[in-house]
Structures are given as structure tokens and as C-alpha cells.
Amino acid sequence: MNKRTYVGLDVHARSVKGCAIDRGTGEILHQRLAANDAGIAEWVSGLPGTVMVVYEAGPTGFWLARCLAASGIE
């Protein structure tokens, strides 16, 4: 629970919807992204503080989990 920003990703074959909450400010951010691992990692990396990401488990999310882990994102 020591993360600053929590992110949830709804992963589909063609798009990803992201929602993040900043525990420091209470701000909620929404983002619609292309199913592009570099773009998603860039958005998540740009969020404030230490980030933790969860996603809907399924075949379209496995590639994303590996990409984010490789980028150092938990």
C-alpha cells in the first residue's frame, strides 16, 4: 500500500482503457490507448510517484504484463 498511483487497465485486442488514481491528490485519470505496448508503458511511466498496475487477466493482457515488467513497472 505504499504506492502513490494505482492503475487499472481494461485490455482488448485493439484498445486499452486506463484509469489511475493518485493517492496523494485523489485525482482520477482516464485514458484510452491503442493496444501498443510502448504507448501504454509511456503513459504509465508518466504518472506521478511509484506506480502499481493491475489488468484484466486474459490472453490480450499477457503481452502487456511482460512489457510493463520489462520496463520496471510493477
Contacts in CASP RR format, 6 or more apart in sequence:
PFRMAT RR
TARGET T0000
AUTHOR 0000-0000-0000
METHOD contacts of the structure
MODEL  1
MNKRTYVGLDVHARSVKGCAIDRGTGEILHQRLAANDAGIAEWVSGLPGT
VMVVYEAGPTGFWLARCLAASGIE
2 50 0 8 1.000
3 23 0 8 1.000
3 49 0 8 1.000
3 50 0 8 1.000
3 51 0 8 1.000
3 52 0 8 1.000
3 74 0 8 1.000
4 22 0 8 1.000
4 23 0 8 1.000
4 24 0 8 1.000
4 48 0 8 1.000
4 49 0 8 1.000
4 50 0 8 1.000
4 51 0 8 1.000
5 20 0 8 1.000
5 21 0 8 1.000
5 22 0 8 1.000
5 23 0 8 1.000
5 47 0 8 1.000
5 48 0 8 1.000
5 49 0 8 1.000
5 50 0 8 1.000
5 51 0 8 1.000
5 52 0 8 1.000
6 20 0 8 1.000
6 21 0 8 1.000
6 23 0 8 1.000
6 51 0 8 1.000
6 52 0 8 1.000
6 54 0 8 1.000
7 18 0 8 1.000
7 19 0 8 1.000
7 20 0 8 1.000
7 44 0 8 1.000
7 47 0 8 1.000
7 51 0 8 1.000
7 52 0 8 1.000
7 53 0 8 1.000
7 54 0 8 1.000
8 18 0 8 1.000
8 19 0 8 1.000
8 20 0 8 1.000
8 53 0 8 1.000
8 54 0 8 1.000
8 55 0 8 1.000
9 16 0 8 1.000
9 17 0 8 1.000
9 18 0 8 1.000
9 40 0 8 1.000
9 53 0 8 1.000
9 54 0 8 1.000
9 55 0 8 1.000
9 56 0 8 1.000
9 64 0 8 1.000
10 16 0 8 1.000
10 17 0 8 1.000
10 18 0 8 1.000
10 55 0 8 1.000
10 56 0 8 1.000
11 35 0 8 1.000
11 55 0 8 1.000
11 56 0 8 1.000
11 58 0 8 1.000
11 60 0 8 1.000
11 61 0 8 1.000
11 64 0 8 1.000
12 35 0 8 1.000
12 60 0 8 1.000
13 35 0 8 1.000
13 60 0 8 1.000
14 34 0 8 1.000
14 35 0 8 1.000
15 32 0 8 1.000
15 33 0 8 1.000
15 34 0 8 1.000
15 35 0 8 1.000
16 32 0 8 1.000
16 33 0 8 1.000
16 34 0 8 1.000
16 35 0 8 1.000
16 40 0 8 1.000
16 64 0 8 1.000
17 30 0 8 1.000
17 31 0 8 1.000
17 32 0 8 1.000
17 33 0 8 1.000
18 30 0 8 1.000
18 31 0 8 1.000
18 32 0 8 1.000
18 33 0 8 1.000
18 43 0 8 1.000
19 28 0 8 1.000
19 29 0 8 1.000
19 30 0 8 1.000
19 31 0 8 1.000
20 28 0 8 1.000
20 29 0 8 1.000
20 31 0 8 1.000
20 47 0 8 1.000
20 51 0 8 1.000
21 27 0 8 1.000
21 28 0 8 1.000
21 29 0 8 1.000
22 28 0 8 1.000
22 29 0 8 1.000
22 47 0 8 1.000
22 48 0 8 1.000
25 48 0 8 1.000
29 47 0 8 1.000
31 43 0 8 1.000
33 39 0 8 1.000
33 40 0 8 1.000
33 43 0 8 1.000
35 60 0 8 1.000
37 63 0 8 1.000
37 64 0 8 1.000
37 67 0 8 1.000
37 68 0 8 1.000
38 67 0 8 1.000
40 64 0 8 1.000
40 67 0 8 1.000
40 68 0 8 1.000
41 67 0 8 1.000
41 68 0 8 1.000
41 71 0 8 1.000
41 73 0 8 1.000
44 51 0 8 1.000
44 53 0 8 1.000
44 68 0 8 1.000
44 73 0 8 1.000
45 51 0 8 1.000
45 71 0 8 1.000
45 73 0 8 1.000
51 73 0 8 1.000
51 74 0 8 1.000
52 74 0 8 1.000
53 68 0 8 1.000
53 73 0 8 1.000
53 74 0 8 1.000
55 61 0 8 1.000
55 64 0 8 1.000
55 65 0 8 1.000
END
